[in-house]
Amino acid sequence: MSVRECSAVKTTAYSLAQPVETGTVLQDSLKRKWVIGNAIGQGGFGRIYEVKLEGEKAYHYAAKIEPQENGPLFTEMHFYMRACSENAINSWKSSHSLKYLGIPRYISSRSINLNKTALRFLVMDRFSGDFESTLKNREISASGILEVSANVLSALEYMHSRDYAHADIKASNLLHLSSKQEVYLADFGLVHLFRSKGVHTVEKPDPKFRHNGTIEFCSRDAHTGLPPSRRGDLEILLFNLIHWLARSHLNAPQLHSTGLPWGYPQGRPVESHFRP
């Protein structure tokens, strides 16, 4: 991966769930049964598996599974339930004349006990790739990157309308299906409810928010310990855009901080690929 997780997030005492055997059946809160397939990934705090509804042949979905005491999946599940219903997303698309919105829909979740271990699972649509791989494989032009950025901005507008800030926008958290430009914002483990019942939360520095996210792209607010916000999300997206455009240049290094001025703290800065 071209970006690193911030050490402040990585050192938090969260644990991974033990591997779940292929063929295990999980029942959600609506009594639908989900069959576990192969492991297809591992996030910062949880394992990800391909899953299918019992009786179906193809594994069209993915499930994230974490120990119940882990905070990030609890946060992510509640964001999905509050803000990502298919009806809410379709209503927004209709009112804004959009054919596509880069927010994944909520499908299913539940807290369960499996092999004497308390777990949570969240079922999501399964995607075919992520924007980090698109950049690394040089499969997109500068104009395509601008289109991706506009699509992320549209997704953030929806999130912010639901009173949430994302706080960890980066290429590996942007998933896609067949169109590499039509990305879907993912990984909502650090989302923050900045407004409740029309009243904004009080903004004051808190050590638990300091440097939250991915260190190369953290907003200035995050570095001071202020909670995630709309302006912070826009700043993070801008830092990413600079990074993505720099990486798209022919022969540009595919490093975690390519194009960012704070990416070269020692020695001579690398000459910019972009001139006024």
Helices and strands as residue ranges (DSSP letters): H 7-10, E 25-27, E 33-42, E 47-53, E 61-67, H 71-83, H 86-95, E 108-114, E 117-125, E 129-130, H 131-136, H 142-161, E 164-165, G 171-173, E 174-176, E 183-185, E 192-193, E 195-196, E 199-200, G 207-209, G 215-217, H 220-224, H 230-248, G 261-263
